[in-house]
Each structure stands twice: as structure tokens, then as C-alpha cells.
Amino acid sequence: MAFSSRSSIAVEMKSRDPRVLGVLLIVNLMCVALAQNPGQPYSAQTTIRVQSFLVLVDVITQDPKTGLPVRVLKREDFRVFDNKHEVPIATFDSGARYDTRPITLWLVVICNERVKRGGSAEFLGKEAMFRPALDQLDKTDTVGVAHWCDNGEAKLDLLPTGDRDTPIHVLAKTIKPISFDAGSRHSNDVGEATFRRLIRLIIQDAHRRNPQPLPVIVFLDGDYTGEPRGKLDQVVDDLLEVSGTVFGIKDSHSPEAPILTNGEVGEIEHYMADKTGGKFYSAPRQGYAAALELILMQLHFRYELGFIPPVIDGKRHQLKVELTTEAREKHGGVRLRFRPEYIPVPELPTWAR
């Protein structure tokens, strides 16, 4: 895309439909260039290079009385703040209109190490209970399966597919017991590093897809996990860069996770869900499908707000979404859930290329 000017301006934008945004950016850039060079007419001899950058914020709503998503909100009902400064909403999509980007649903488990209760092993032999929920996916949505293990193994067992039966079959194979003793501190360190590597494999997959889907990780696990906060926040940063969302489902009969005393963050999957706008659910066997259906319903009826960040600095920015006073009064205290931070990055991190 080339335009006349002596200025070379680069703005990075990620958008599902960049055509409208491209026109707006073109007009803005032409105005900027003319203002900077009022005596310089546009010619075909110099160019402005335009890379578009759009931050997408996924907003899940909940009616306080029914618990169901609120489907009637409009663009003018929302306000978005970047580091406490309001920013204009550039794009608006609604799941109720089926125009939000598709999701890639990742069913993620930790290895079944035989000796551990409360982990993904609780779902062994019960994988088929999740199958009915997959029928709630849209045609453009895909499902993948992945696992990590304290022995250093991290694998995308099934790349995202539109098939609804294969993920269940692969999940059943992935949860089968393995021979491994996870009792040593060394194995815990290896497991932590492997967990981080798995998350990055999932993010890399999202980066490779065009258009880029919303990566949604659903941990099937009791979350007996811990990580040093600094290393865990690096993983959260990676997810924030692709607006990934984390959810979790644990078997309600699983014992509670122990409280860690070594300075690590416990229940890291819960922590990641809080930081990305997701949620963790506890369900009995007969409620597995209902828990997954609840997650999918929230995602399908979400709102997707896009804005152009004031600066692209690769740092965490505080993010806030609220309803206007009029919308709050009209809809009776709708609850909003969204990721509380985002990171505008100038380019893909090295590991994701």
C-alpha cells in the first residue's frame, strides 16, 4: 500500500476485516503527511508504508438475575480505557450477530502419572462426557488437544480441526497413564518449564493462522500446579499478546489443591484465567458437558471491541471496559468480564516467528 509523502509511518494493526480500517488509516495518514509537509504536493515518488494494529478486547456479559449473556448491547453502550484514558472504539462485533472471530478451543491436560489424584487423571474413561458440548461450536470453530508432563514432554496431540469426534478420541489416548515418578523437585522444575513451552506452542499455532482465531485454552485438571510469579507472568504476557483466554474444568470430587509454601504462585491455571478474562469451574461427572457448554455460550455471545492503542511499547497496559451510565440504568447492572491488561507489541516475539 503506497501513498505520496516524504514521511514513512508504520502502524501495526491486526483485524479480521482490515478493509474499512485501512481506508480510515489511509485518510488519517494523508492528513498527517500534509500537515507535516504543507508545501509538498503528493506525488508517486515517495511512499508511506502502513501496517495496521488493532487491539481486540473480548467482553463477556452476564445478566445478574438470570446468569445468561446479555445479547442486546450496542457499540454506543461501551466505553474502553487504556491506562485510565478513554480511547475511541474503532470496531464492534457481537456474537449475537455471528460476526466475532472464530475460536480455537484447546482441551489441555497434564500427564496421568498414576500416583496423583486431582489432576487430569480424574477424567480418565470419562472423556466422552464432553462430546455433547462440542456440538455447540460454530462451523468455523476448531478444536485441538494438547498435554504437558513433568518429564519434559509437551505436545500438540491434535492440531485444530473442524471434526467433533476426533478430539474426544485423541483426548482419551492422551490421558492414559504413563510410567513416570514425579516426586522430585527436579521433576517439578522440568514440569514448570514444560508447561510454559506448551502454552507457547499453542500461541505459535494461533500466530500461524490467517485470519487469527481467538485461542481458548480449557484445562481439564484439578490445578495442583505452581510456578514462580515472574516466570508465570511471562506466560501471561504471551497470552495477552494474542488475547488468548483461559478457562478450566475440574472434577468436583477432586481434593482441594494444597497451599504452596515455597513462594510460588499456586493454582496457576486459576491465576491465568483471572488474568485473561476466563474462569475455572468445578463439575460432577454428569455436569462435564454442561460446564463446557457454559464456557462456549459465554464465548459465542461475547462482544469484541477494537481500538487503536495510543502507543505500541511492548509493555503491559491497564485495560478497562465499562458500560455508559445510560446503558447501566437500562440493563440493570450487567456484569462484564474481560482481560484486565493487554500488551501492544510492534512485531511478533522471536520465539513466535
C-alpha positions as CSV (number, residue, x, y, z in Angstrom):
1,M,0.0,0.0,0.0
2,A,1.8,3.2,-1.1
3,F,1.0,6.9,-0.8
4,S,2.9,10.0,-1.6
5,S,4.8,11.7,1.1
6,R,8.2,12.2,2.5
7,S,7.2,10.7,5.7
8,S,7.3,6.9,6.4
9,I,4.8,6.0,9.0
10,A,4.3,2.4,10.3
11,V,1.3,1.4,12.4
12,E,0.7,-2.3,13.0
13,M,-2.9,-3.5,13.1
14,K,-4.5,-6.9,13.5
15,S,-8.0,-7.1,12.3
16,R,-10.4,-9.7,11.0
17,D,-11.6,-7.2,8.3
18,P,-8.9,-4.6,7.6
19,R,-10.5,-3.1,4.6
20,V,-12.6,-0.5,6.4
21,L,-9.8,0.2,8.9
22,G,-7.4,0.6,6.1
23,V,-9.5,3.3,4.5
24,L,-9.7,5.2,7.8
25,L,-5.9,4.9,8.3
26,I,-5.2,6.0,4.8
27,V,-7.2,9.2,5.3
28,N,-5.6,9.8,8.6
29,L,-2.1,9.3,7.3
30,M,-2.6,11.5,4.3
31,C,-3.8,14.3,6.7
32,V,-0.8,13.8,8.9
33,A,1.6,13.9,6.0
34,L,0.1,17.0,4.5
35,A,0.2,18.7,7.9
36,Q,3.9,17.9,8.3
37,N,4.7,19.0,4.7
38,P,2.1,21.6,3.8
39,G,4.1,22.8,0.8
40,Q,4.9,19.4,-0.6
41,P,2.3,18.1,-3.0
42,Y,1.6,14.3,-3.1
43,S,3.4,12.5,-5.8
44,A,4.2,8.9,-6.8
45,Q,7.8,9.2,-5.9
46,T,7.7,8.6,-2.2
47,T,5.7,6.2,-0.1
48,I,4.0,5.8,3.3
49,R,4.2,2.2,4.5
50,V,1.2,1.2,6.5
51,Q,1.0,-1.7,8.9
52,S,-2.3,-1.9,10.8
53,F,-2.6,-2.6,14.5
54,L,-5.9,-3.2,16.3
55,V,-6.3,-4.4,19.8
56,L,-9.3,-6.6,20.2
57,V,-11.0,-6.9,23.6
58,D,-13.3,-9.8,24.2
59,V,-16.1,-8.9,26.7
60,I,-18.3,-11.5,28.3
61,T,-21.5,-10.2,29.8
62,Q,-23.8,-11.7,32.4
63,D,-27.3,-10.7,33.5
64,P,-27.2,-10.6,37.3
65,K,-30.7,-12.2,37.6
66,T,-30.5,-15.0,35.0
67,G,-26.8,-15.5,34.7
68,L,-27.1,-15.6,30.9
69,P,-25.3,-13.4,28.4
70,V,-26.8,-10.0,27.5
71,R,-27.2,-10.0,23.8
72,V,-28.7,-6.6,23.0
73,L,-25.9,-4.2,23.8
74,K,-24.6,-1.8,21.1
75,R,-21.4,-0.1,20.3
76,E,-22.5,3.1,21.9
77,D,-23.2,1.3,25.2
78,F,-19.5,0.6,25.9
79,R,-16.5,2.7,27.0
80,V,-12.9,1.5,26.8
81,F,-9.9,2.8,28.8
82,D,-6.2,2.3,28.2
83,N,-4.2,3.1,31.3
84,K,-7.2,5.1,32.6
85,H,-7.5,7.2,29.4
86,E,-10.6,6.6,27.3
87,V,-9.9,5.5,23.7
88,P,-12.3,5.5,20.8
89,I,-13.9,2.2,19.8
90,A,-12.8,1.6,16.2
91,T,-14.6,-1.7,15.6
92,F,-17.5,-3.5,17.2
93,D,-18.6,-7.1,16.7
94,S,-21.3,-9.1,18.5
95,G,-21.6,-12.8,19.0
96,A,-25.3,-12.5,18.8
97,R,-24.8,-11.3,15.2
98,Y,-22.3,-14.1,14.5
99,D,-19.6,-11.7,13.4
100,T,-17.0,-12.2,16.1
101,R,-13.8,-14.1,15.0
102,P,-13.9,-17.9,15.3
103,I,-12.4,-19.6,18.3
104,T,-9.8,-22.4,18.6
105,L,-10.8,-24.5,21.6
106,W,-7.8,-26.3,23.2
107,L,-8.5,-29.1,25.5
108,V,-5.4,-29.3,27.6
109,V,-4.3,-31.9,30.2
110,I,-1.3,-32.8,32.3
111,C,0.1,-36.3,32.0
112,N,-1.6,-39.0,34.0
113,E,1.3,-40.0,36.3
114,R,-0.7,-42.7,38.1
115,V,0.2,-41.5,41.6
116,K,-1.5,-38.1,41.5
117,R,-5.2,-37.6,42.4
118,G,-7.0,-34.5,41.4
119,G,-5.2,-33.9,38.1
120,S,-6.3,-34.7,34.6
121,A,-6.4,-38.4,35.6
122,E,-9.8,-37.7,37.1
123,F,-11.2,-37.6,33.6
124,L,-9.8,-41.0,32.5
125,G,-12.5,-43.0,31.0
126,K,-15.0,-40.1,31.1
127,E,-13.8,-38.2,28.1
128,A,-17.0,-38.9,26.1
129,M,-18.9,-36.9,28.6
130,F,-17.6,-33.8,27.0
131,R,-18.7,-34.8,23.5
132,P,-22.3,-33.2,23.5
133,A,-20.8,-29.8,24.3
134,L,-18.8,-29.8,21.1
135,D,-22.0,-29.7,19.1
136,Q,-22.4,-26.1,20.4
137,L,-19.4,-24.9,18.5
138,D,-19.9,-22.8,15.4
139,K,-19.0,-24.3,12.0
140,T,-15.9,-22.0,11.8
141,D,-14.7,-23.0,15.3
142,T,-12.0,-25.7,15.7
143,V,-10.8,-28.0,18.4
144,G,-7.3,-29.1,19.4
145,V,-5.9,-31.3,22.1
146,A,-2.6,-30.8,23.9
147,H,-0.7,-32.0,27.0
148,W,2.4,-31.4,29.1
149,C,4.2,-33.6,31.5
150,D,6.7,-33.3,34.4
151,N,9.1,-35.5,32.4
152,G,9.7,-32.6,29.9
153,E,7.2,-33.7,27.2
154,A,4.9,-31.0,25.7
155,K,2.9,-31.8,22.6
156,L,0.0,-30.6,20.5
157,D,-1.6,-34.0,20.2
158,L,-4.2,-32.8,17.7
159,L,-4.0,-29.7,15.7
160,P,-7.2,-27.7,15.5
161,T,-9.8,-29.5,13.4
162,G,-13.4,-28.9,12.5
163,D,-14.2,-32.6,13.3
164,R,-16.1,-33.1,16.6
165,D,-15.4,-36.7,17.3
166,T,-11.6,-37.0,16.7
167,P,-10.8,-34.6,19.7
168,I,-12.6,-36.9,22.1
169,H,-10.7,-40.0,20.8
170,V,-7.4,-38.2,21.0
171,L,-8.2,-36.9,24.5
172,A,-8.8,-40.4,25.6
173,K,-5.4,-41.6,24.4
174,T,-3.7,-38.5,25.9
175,I,-5.0,-39.2,29.4
176,K,-3.9,-42.8,29.5
177,P,-1.4,-43.5,32.4
178,I,2.3,-43.2,31.8
179,S,5.3,-44.6,33.7
180,F,6.9,-41.7,35.5
181,D,7.9,-40.7,39.0
182,A,7.1,-37.0,39.5
183,G,8.1,-36.9,43.2
184,S,11.4,-35.0,42.9
185,R,12.0,-31.2,43.0
186,H,13.9,-31.6,39.8
187,S,10.9,-33.0,38.0
188,N,8.8,-30.1,39.3
189,D,11.3,-27.6,37.7
190,V,11.1,-29.5,34.5
191,G,7.3,-29.6,34.6
192,E,7.1,-25.9,35.1
193,A,9.4,-25.2,32.1
194,T,7.4,-27.7,30.0
195,F,4.1,-26.0,30.9
196,R,5.4,-22.7,29.7
197,R,6.7,-24.3,26.5
198,L,3.3,-25.9,25.8
199,I,1.5,-22.5,26.2
200,R,3.9,-21.0,23.6
201,L,3.2,-23.9,21.2
202,I,-0.5,-23.1,21.4
203,I,0.2,-19.4,20.8
204,Q,2.5,-20.1,17.9
205,D,-0.3,-22.1,16.3
206,A,-2.6,-19.1,16.6
207,H,0.0,-16.8,15.0
208,R,0.3,-19.0,12.0
209,R,-3.4,-18.9,11.2
210,N,-5.0,-16.3,8.9
211,P,-7.4,-15.0,10.0
212,Q,-6.1,-15.4,13.5
213,P,-8.7,-17.1,15.8
214,L,-9.3,-16.4,19.4
215,P,-7.2,-19.1,21.2
216,V,-9.2,-20.5,24.1
217,I,-7.4,-22.9,26.5
218,V,-9.6,-25.1,28.6
219,F,-7.6,-27.0,31.2
220,L,-9.1,-30.3,32.3
221,D,-7.3,-30.5,35.6
222,G,-7.5,-30.1,39.3
223,D,-4.8,-27.5,39.1
224,Y,-2.2,-28.9,41.5
225,T,0.3,-26.6,39.9
226,G,2.8,-23.9,41.0
227,E,5.1,-21.5,39.3
228,P,7.4,-18.6,40.3
229,R,5.4,-15.5,39.8
230,G,8.0,-13.9,37.5
231,K,8.1,-16.8,35.1
232,L,4.3,-17.2,35.3
233,D,3.7,-13.6,34.3
234,Q,5.9,-14.2,31.2
235,V,3.4,-16.8,30.1
236,V,0.5,-14.5,30.8
237,D,2.3,-11.8,28.8
238,D,2.4,-14.2,25.8
239,L,-1.3,-14.9,26.1
240,L,-2.1,-11.2,26.4
241,E,-0.3,-10.5,23.1
242,V,-2.8,-12.8,21.2
243,S,-5.8,-12.0,23.5
244,G,-5.9,-15.7,24.5
245,T,-8.4,-16.7,27.1
246,V,-8.0,-19.4,29.8
247,F,-10.8,-21.5,31.3
248,G,-10.7,-24.6,33.4
249,I,-12.9,-27.6,34.5
250,K,-12.1,-29.8,37.5
251,D,-13.9,-32.8,38.7
252,S,-15.9,-31.7,41.8
253,H,-14.8,-34.9,43.6
254,S,-11.1,-33.9,43.3
255,P,-9.4,-32.9,46.5
256,E,-8.5,-29.3,47.0
257,A,-5.1,-28.1,45.8
258,P,-2.6,-27.7,48.6
259,I,-1.3,-24.3,49.7
260,L,2.2,-23.8,48.5
261,T,4.8,-22.6,51.0
262,N,7.8,-22.2,48.7
263,G,7.0,-18.7,47.4
264,E,5.4,-20.0,44.2
265,V,2.0,-19.0,42.9
266,G,-0.4,-21.9,43.4
267,E,-3.2,-22.9,41.1
268,I,-1.6,-21.3,38.2
269,E,-4.4,-22.2,35.8
270,H,-6.8,-20.3,38.0
271,Y,-4.3,-17.3,38.0
272,M,-4.1,-17.4,34.2
273,A,-7.9,-17.5,33.9
274,D,-8.2,-14.4,36.1
275,K,-5.6,-12.5,34.1
276,T,-7.2,-13.3,30.7
277,G,-10.9,-12.9,31.4
278,G,-11.7,-16.6,31.8
279,K,-13.0,-18.7,34.7
280,F,-12.5,-22.0,36.4
281,Y,-15.4,-24.4,37.0
282,S,-16.0,-27.4,39.2
283,A,-18.4,-30.0,37.9
284,P,-19.5,-33.6,38.7
285,R,-19.2,-36.2,36.0
286,Q,-22.8,-35.7,34.8
287,G,-22.1,-32.0,34.6
288,Y,-18.9,-32.1,32.4
289,A,-20.8,-31.2,29.2
290,A,-22.8,-28.5,30.9
291,A,-19.7,-26.8,32.2
292,L,-18.1,-26.8,28.8
293,E,-21.3,-25.6,27.2
294,L,-21.4,-22.7,29.7
295,I,-17.9,-21.7,28.6
296,L,-18.8,-21.9,24.9
297,M,-22.0,-20.0,25.4
298,Q,-20.1,-17.1,27.1
299,L,-17.7,-17.1,24.2
300,H,-20.3,-17.2,21.4
301,F,-22.3,-14.3,22.8
302,R,-19.3,-12.2,23.7
303,Y,-18.7,-8.7,22.3
304,E,-15.4,-7.8,20.6
305,L,-14.3,-4.2,20.8
306,G,-11.4,-3.0,18.8
307,F,-9.3,0.1,19.4
308,I,-6.0,1.5,18.1
309,P,-3.6,1.8,21.1
310,P,-2.1,5.2,21.8
311,V,1.4,3.8,21.9
312,I,3.0,0.5,20.8
313,D,5.6,-0.1,23.5
314,G,5.5,-3.8,24.3
315,K,4.5,-3.1,27.9
316,R,1.5,-4.1,29.9
317,H,-1.3,-1.6,29.7
318,Q,-4.2,-1.5,32.2
319,L,-7.4,-2.2,30.3
320,K,-10.9,-1.4,31.5
321,V,-14.3,-1.7,29.8
322,E,-17.5,-0.3,31.3
323,L,-21.0,0.5,30.2
324,T,-22.2,4.0,29.9
325,T,-24.4,5.4,32.6
326,E,-27.4,5.1,30.3
327,A,-26.7,1.5,29.5
328,R,-26.2,0.5,33.1
329,E,-29.5,2.1,34.0
330,K,-31.3,0.5,31.1
331,H,-29.9,-3.0,31.6
332,G,-29.9,-3.2,35.3
333,G,-26.3,-3.7,36.4
334,V,-24.9,-6.1,33.7
335,R,-21.6,-7.7,34.8
336,L,-18.7,-7.5,32.4
337,R,-15.7,-9.8,32.3
338,F,-12.6,-9.1,30.2
339,R,-8.8,-9.3,30.5
340,P,-7.6,-6.5,32.8
341,E,-4.4,-5.9,30.8
342,Y,-3.1,-6.0,27.2
343,I,0.3,-5.7,25.6
344,P,0.8,-3.7,22.3
345,V,3.7,-5.3,20.5
346,P,5.5,-3.9,17.4
347,E,6.1,-7.3,16.0
348,L,5.9,-11.0,16.8
349,P,8.3,-12.1,19.6
350,T,11.3,-14.1,18.3
351,W,10.0,-17.4,19.6
352,A,6.7,-17.0,17.8
353,R,8.1,-16.4,14.3
